[in-house]
Amino acid sequence: MTIRERIQEIQNEIGKGNLTGPRAAELQSILSALIGNCNDEITQRDYEYNIVLLDFLDKEKKANRAKIKAEVSPEYRARITARNTKELVVELIRSLKYLIRSLEEEYRVS
């Protein structure tokens, strides 16, 4: 299972909405651990994209045209996907933190 598939699986579980406090905390720690993997992926994809951009800059001699051509490459798409994946992980962690706080408050009140 890839990292993206694991994140999608967690996202689906959160979306179902029947999480207990301990399960939410477990998912939060899994997602926190996956941020490092996301950062590694972003680093690799940025490097690959920069190689493509440099190649287009050498061919085009005009930065704006080179950038436009590079932004339709598969490397650019992979770069954006990696960044979006990390953003999704961060937002899932935030929502789990909110859920955990909410469950703790509900427990204290009752």
C-alpha positions as semicolon CSV with decimal commas, in nm:
position;residue;x (nm);y (nm);z (nm)
1;M;0,000;0,000;0,000
2;T;0,137;0,341;-0,097
3;I;0,147;0,641;0,134
4;R;-0,126;0,811;-0,067
5;E;-0,347;0,504;-0,043
6;R;-0,292;0,489;0,334
7;I;-0,382;0,856;0,368
8;Q;-0,693;0,803;0,155
9;E;-0,793;0,511;0,376
10;I;-0,757;0,727;0,688
11;Q;-0,948;1,010;0,522
12;N;-1,235;0,772;0,443
13;E;-1,239;0,643;0,800
14;I;-1,252;0,997;0,936
15;G;-1,526;1,082;0,687
16;K;-1,749;0,805;0,818
17;G;-1,758;0,992;1,147
18;N;-1,777;0,709;1,401
19;L;-1,437;0,759;1,561
20;T;-1,368;0,701;1,927
21;G;-1,114;0,913;2,113
22;P;-0,845;0,644;2,119
23;R;-0,889;0,567;1,749
24;A;-0,874;0,937;1,660
25;A;-0,551;0,970;1,860
26;E;-0,408;0,664;1,684
27;L;-0,492;0,805;1,340
28;Q;-0,346;1,140;1,439
29;S;-0,014;0,982;1,533
30;I;-0,006;0,777;1,211
31;L;-0,066;1,091;1,006
32;S;0,198;1,281;1,201
33;A;0,448;1,008;1,119
34;L;0,354;1,027;0,751
35;I;0,443;1,398;0,727
36;G;0,812;1,304;0,708
37;N;0,738;1,078;0,414
38;C;0,545;1,358;0,247
39;N;0,838;1,595;0,295
40;D;1,077;1,342;0,139
41;E;0,841;1,303;-0,157
42;I;0,816;1,681;-0,202
43;T;1,195;1,713;-0,198
44;Q;1,231;1,445;-0,466
45;R;0,953;1,586;-0,685
46;D;1,089;1,942;-0,657
47;Y;1,429;1,815;-0,771
48;E;1,282;1,631;-1,069
49;Y;1,073;1,931;-1,169
50;N;1,371;2,166;-1,144
51;I;1,564;1,943;-1,384
52;V;1,278;1,969;-1,635
53;L;1,254;2,346;-1,585
54;L;1,628;2,388;-1,634
55;D;1,610;2,186;-1,955
56;F;1,331;2,409;-2,089
57;L;1,523;2,721;-1,986
58;D;1,823;2,598;-2,184
59;K;1,606;2,532;-2,490
60;E;1,374;2,833;-2,478
61;K;1,600;3,115;-2,355
62;K;1,284;3,286;-2,224
63;A;1,190;3,216;-1,867
64;N;0,816;3,267;-1,905
65;R;0,786;3,022;-2,196
66;A;1,012;2,770;-2,025
67;K;0,805;2,788;-1,707
68;I;0,478;2,737;-1,895
69;K;0,619;2,436;-2,079
70;A;0,760;2,290;-1,758
71;E;0,426;2,331;-1,582
72;V;0,254;2,094;-1,822
73;S;0,508;1,818;-1,760
74;P;0,440;1,501;-1,562
75;E;0,709;1,611;-1,316
76;Y;0,516;1,927;-1,234
77;R;0,198;1,728;-1,183
78;A;0,382;1,490;-0,947
79;R;0,522;1,791;-0,759
80;I;0,177;1,941;-0,710
81;T;0,033;1,604;-0,606
82;A;0,304;1,564;-0,341
83;R;0,238;1,913;-0,203
84;N;-0,139;1,857;-0,201
85;T;-0,091;1,525;-0,022
86;K;0,104;1,695;0,257
87;E;-0,159;1,967;0,283
88;L;-0,428;1,699;0,315
89;V;-0,232;1,526;0,592
90;V;-0,195;1,854;0,783
91;E;-0,568;1,928;0,753
92;L;-0,661;1,576;0,864
93;I;-0,437;1,615;1,169
94;R;-0,604;1,946;1,251
95;S;-0,951;1,796;1,223
96;L;-0,852;1,503;1,444
97;K;-0,711;1,742;1,706
98;Y;-1,043;1,926;1,707
99;L;-1,235;1,599;1,733
100;I;-1,019;1,477;2,022
101;R;-1,065;1,805;2,210
102;S;-1,437;1,787;2,148
103;L;-1,457;1,428;2,276
104;E;-1,252;1,519;2,584
105;E;-1,484;1,809;2,660
106;E;-1,788;1,586;2,615
107;Y;-1,636;1,331;2,851
108;R;-1,566;1,597;3,116
109;V;-1,919;1,733;3,099
110;S;-2,083;1,393;3,139
